[in-house]
Amino acid sequence: MHSLIDNPLVGENSARHSGDSRTQCPVLVLGVGNLLMGDEGVGVHVLRALENEAPVDGVRLLDGGTGGINILMEFDGVSDVILIDATRDGKPAGSIAFLQPENVGDLPRGLGAHDFGLKDLFAVSALLGKMPKIHLFTISVEEIRPMCMELSNPVRGAMPEVMREVRELAGKLALE
């Protein structure tokens, strides 16, 4: 798992700086998943690919891995979270869905151990009055392969479209 450190390309907006710098980035792009479970790690794969592109002003990238509740402090000063995750929803592998859940209960069922943690994360955030708007991109997966770091061809093939849509949405939200 990548550590919970922001994209070094965002310079002054990095998590290595004080909490005040986080307020300069109202949009958090959060990729989650377990890299050791094949397609279940697609959210982290997308995030890492986004780290290799030019940064977007007002946007922070965070590899959340399976961090769950530990990510709560990253919501300080954040108005919008763009979450990228895998889902087993019965659709063909590589299918992309976009949701804007209004409540924690509207979050779809995830895959791995991080599902419980993410729902808890957003529930605690709401209770503390720090609930950001959630914009969720899911990539459908069919098979989980333990101890495998490779993505299947259909899931890998969905990454460029998800990356494009995430960057477009992040840029739009950062200007609001």
C-alpha positions in Angstrom: 0.0 0.0 0.0 1.2 3.5 -0.9 1.4 5.6 2.2 -1.3 8.1 3.0 0.7 11.0 1.4 -0.6 13.3 -1.3 0.8 13.7 -4.7 4.2 15.3 -4.4 3.5 17.1 -7.7 1.1 19.5 -5.9 3.9 21.2 -4.0 2.6 23.6 -1.4 -0.6 21.6 -1.2 1.1 18.5 0.0 0.0 16.8 3.2 3.5 17.1 4.5 2.7 20.8 5.1 0.5 22.3 7.8 -3.2 21.7 8.0 -3.7 25.2 6.6 -2.4 24.2 3.2 -5.2 21.7 2.9 -7.8 24.5 2.7 -6.1 25.5 -0.5 -7.3 22.2 -2.1 -11.1 22.0 -1.7 -11.2 18.9 -3.9 -9.7 15.5 -2.7 -9.4 12.7 -5.2 -9.3 9.5 -3.2 -8.4 6.1 -4.8 -9.1 3.1 -2.6 -8.6 -0.6 -2.8 -6.2 -3.4 -2.0 -3.4 -3.7 -4.5 -2.8 -7.3 -3.4 -6.2 -8.5 -4.6 -6.1 -8.0 -8.4 -8.9 -5.9 -9.7 -10.1 -4.9 -6.2 -7.1 -2.4 -6.2 -8.2 -0.5 -9.3 -9.0 2.7 -7.4 -5.3 2.8 -6.3 -4.1 2.0 -9.8 -6.2 4.9 -11.2 -4.9 7.3 -8.5 -1.2 6.3 -9.1 -1.7 6.9 -12.9 -3.2 10.3 -12.1 -0.1 11.1 -10.1 1.9 10.9 -13.3 -0.2 13.6 -15.0 0.0 17.4 -14.6 -1.6 18.6 -11.3 -4.9 20.4 -11.2 -5.0 23.6 -9.1 -7.2 23.1 -6.0 -7.1 19.3 -6.2 -5.2 16.9 -4.0 -4.6 13.3 -4.8 -4.6 10.7 -2.0 -3.9 7.0 -2.2 -6.2 5.7 0.5 -5.4 2.0 0.0 -7.5 0.3 2.7 -7.1 3.1 5.2 -10.7 3.4 6.2 -11.3 5.7 9.3 -7.6 6.9 9.2 -8.5 9.1 6.2 -10.9 11.2 8.3 -8.3 13.9 9.0 -7.8 14.4 5.3 -11.3 15.9 5.0 -10.4 19.1 6.8 -11.0 22.0 4.4 -12.3 19.6 1.7 -15.7 20.5 0.1 -15.7 17.6 -2.4 -14.3 14.0 -2.4 -14.0 12.2 -5.7 -13.8 8.6 -4.7 -12.6 5.8 -7.0 -13.3 2.2 -6.1 -14.0 -1.3 -7.4 -17.4 -2.8 -7.1 -18.9 -6.2 -7.6 -22.3 -5.2 -9.0 -23.1 -7.9 -11.5 -22.1 -5.8 -14.5 -19.3 -6.9 -16.8 -15.8 -6.2 -15.7 -14.6 -2.8 -16.6 -18.1 -1.2 -16.5 -17.9 2.3 -15.1 -20.6 4.0 -13.0 -20.8 7.5 -11.5 -22.9 8.2 -8.4 -23.4 11.2 -6.2 -24.7 9.6 -2.9 -26.5 12.2 -0.7 -26.3 10.0 2.4 -23.9 7.4 3.8 -26.7 4.8 3.3 -26.7 5.6 -0.4 -23.1 4.3 -0.8 -23.1 1.0 -2.8 -21.8 -2.2 -1.3 -18.0 -2.4 -1.9 -15.8 -5.4 -2.2 -13.2 -5.9 0.5 -12.5 -5.1 4.1 -12.3 -1.4 3.3 -16.1 -1.3 2.5 -17.0 -1.2 6.2 -14.3 1.3 6.9 -15.4 3.7 4.2 -19.0 3.7 5.2 -17.8 4.4 8.8 -15.5 7.1 7.6 -18.3 9.0 5.9 -20.7 8.4 8.8 -18.2 9.8 11.3 -17.5 12.7 9.0 -21.2 13.5 8.8 -21.6 13.3 12.6 -18.7 15.7 13.0 -20.2 18.1 10.5 -17.3 17.7 8.1 -19.2 15.6 5.5 -17.8 16.6 2.0 -19.9 16.1 -1.1 -19.1 12.6 -2.5 -18.6 11.9 -6.2 -18.1 8.2 -6.6 -16.6 6.4 -9.7 -16.9 2.7 -9.5 -15.3 0.1 -11.9 -17.1 -3.2 -12.0 -15.0 -6.3 -11.3 -15.9 -10.0 -11.6 -13.1 -11.9 -10.0 -10.9 -11.2 -7.0 -7.4 -12.8 -7.2 -5.6 -12.8 -3.9 -1.9 -12.1 -3.9 -2.1 -10.7 -7.4 -1.2 -7.1 -8.3 -2.2 -7.2 -11.9 -5.5 -5.9 -13.3 -7.6 -7.9 -15.7 -7.7 -6.5 -19.3 -11.3 -5.2 -19.0 -10.6 -3.4 -15.8 -7.3 -2.0 -17.0 -9.1 -0.9 -20.2 -11.5 1.2 -18.1 -8.8 3.3 -16.5 -8.2 5.9 -19.2 -11.9 6.9 -19.3 -12.2 7.0 -15.5 -9.0 9.1 -15.4 -10.4 11.5 -18.0 -13.7 11.9 -16.2 -12.1 12.3 -12.8 -9.8 15.1 -14.1 -12.6 16.8 -15.8 -14.8 16.7 -12.7 -12.0 17.7 -10.4 -11.1 20.7 -12.5 -14.8 21.8 -12.6 -15.3 21.4 -8.8 -12.0 23.2 -8.0 -13.3 26.3 -9.9 -16.6 26.4 -8.0 
